[in-house]
Amino acid sequence: MGTKIFFAAVTCGVALVLAPAWVAVPAASQDSARDVTFHKDVLPVLQRNCQSCHRPGQIGPFSMLTYKDTRPWARAIKQAVVTRAMPPWYANPSYGHFNNDRSLKRAEIETIAGWVDGGALEGNPSDAPSPVEWPAGGWQLNPDVSFDLPPYPVAARGIVEWERVAFPAPFKEDTWVTSVEILPGAPAVVHHMCFGFQKHLETTPYNVYQWMEVPRDEDGVMKNPDGTTTGPRDGIVLSREVGSTEVKRRTGRPTVYYEGTNEFCYLPGLPYEDYRPVSAGVFVPAGSDMIVSLHYTSTGLATVDRSRIGFTVTKTPPAKKFLPQDGAEGENPPVGRRQANATLAIPPYAANHPGPAAEVSFLKDVELVWFRPHAHVRGKSVRYTLRYPDGREEIVLDVPRYNFNWQLTYRTSLKVPRGSTMHVQFFYDNSTANKYNPDPAKWVYYGGQSWEEMGTPNMGFLIDRDADEHDVIRER
Amino acid sequence: MNTRWLTSILVLLYVTVPVAEGTDVTVKAADGFALKGTFHPSAQGAPGILLLHQCNADRRVYEHLATMLNVAGYNVLALDFRGFGGSRGGDYKNFAASRQRILDRMPGDVDAALGFLTSQNTVNNRALGVVGGSCGVSQAIHAARRHPAIRTLVLLSGGTDAAGEAFIKGSATIPILGAASEEDAEAAAAIRRIVGVSANRESRIEMLKGAGHAASMFDKQPELQADIVIWFRSNLPPAGYGLPPAIR
């Protein structure tokens, strides 16, 4: 019988995308390499840390399921792990403790390096651990319920504003959602895909994409950046029914909007959200709607996205409920972000520009369970500093080399006492040294498109199942 | 992307013989000459990579690399320069006999190949890469000079001229992976020079020993191919935020 895969126990992420590393580990010596074989020594490491992404149908550029699959890539694997470019993990190890830390242990790196240095021997197949039973259908999780989003055509060119669309939640009864995975159909064009649940409103139409008109200049830059994205405010509302190309236009407020915060998201490099290991979930009353926020980016090639959402659910209420914090001021009360985003203005060629810091105040005791800092192509680094009520300060997450291709969630368990504040500071690289910088000669302002910038200090919290989720945190 | 160079080139595709690891195609050059190539389409929209062979071989030296790149998500076109492989005919039956005329035609033939690649409906024509071996090195560099959609280069055992070098010096946004074998002294020195003048801080070199010349190095150092695939995944991402948005 093969090894079962349990959600958080498996890290997703040895897709070999090289990235800078701040800790290099010396290669193993020839002496230590002599008896290292694939089946006995290396395969267990790959199963634990690599195969979730390095298997057919996943993001990794090649499979690591078998010796035959892996052997041609041996030298590249060694290079990636020795430099700590892989697995992707960007938290400075000097700060915080993260229970989904993907970085390999020194002994694991030495095993792989020793195997490669010793000739990448196959060894005896009888030494191999049982193969992992990976979920079918491309999932990382085994969903109990799945939902197919309607096909979304993304034009080859143009600007696609953030859109929202409502569907009836795919649950007939009161349900606790304990994990969610969003599988993008066309990852090249999906910038984000987030959603939350809320009680159905009579005014909410189903199967209608809605978005706000955003005045932009010829370079696509928002003309009046106000530090928000597409909240439910007055303006020109555009809409299109699912399956139709006809765009309707009216003045007013959108009728598809979400009063809470996005509870689940897909971002590049973010595989899934799973609250089973911490006995938590999100309660979805029967008859709820699923409000999906879509952000597509045209890349030059017309594409049709067919994304899917998978859920694990339980009827048994878990001990805790999950409470996210993200979104911009005014969009998602009561935990909307207050950050002077409207003042974000990154000068041309600035190599290390500080953005407006976020300050988050905690009004009750909470358990902080994840960080998910979000910036765009010019994001360079980010640091979260917690100030306790007694004045003590602690750096709880430091990402010195932010990589926008890997929008990682850093899972932790941090008890935050009432009266604490979190200070979150992003820095940006608008210089020519940033290879993803589309134009270092331009000023860059806040906005939802990838050529604009953000500095969103997303965090996730757990509170007791029956606690009032309002007034937990406040930002300023 | 500048569309003028695309529209100025007549590019016709004739699907001829399907092969196991790609489809044989014909690319019509500006003068009407039929260039042969092998095209590996990606399963879904992705960047395109052009493989330019050395002048003592033909596109078959890239068979395995092309498959690996394709499996890793890329559209790949391996081209036979005229006078080589399947692109022999008319006045261009072999390289030795028509050397200068073939070299003179190479830039246009590379443009035709890029035109073919970017006209495919699975290719993101704003995200391209080129691999060049030996005499293909300078062609790859000059192709990047002409086509801003080329975002990274892999250069094997070859050099370039002053204009190519000046372009590399001034191109901070084009990372280069160079590779050569130590005993292939002239080629190794040329690659060292190119990578050395590169303005991109991520450019790097793989200097091998006893490996041979250009794509022939794959025989003795097969993992160089894996390194090339990883290079492209790092510098020409097929998904994520790494693809430049197409606003207009």
Interface residues (C-beta under 8 A of the other chain):
Chain A: A15 L16 V17 L18 A19 I59 P61 F62 P72 W73 A74 R75 A76 Q79 A80 A156 R157 G158 I159 A186 P187 A188 V189 H191 E218 D219 G220 P268 G269 T297 S298 T299 G300 L301 T303 H376 V377 F404 N405 T432 A433 K435 Y436 N437 P438 Q449 S450 W451
Chain B: M1 Q44 G45 A46 M68 V71 A72 G73 N121 T122 V123 N124 N125 R126 A127 A172 T173 P175 N200 R201 E202 P222 E223 Q225 A226 D227 V229 I230 W231 R233 S234 N235 P237 P238 A239 G240 Y241 G242 L243 P244 P245 A246 I247 R248
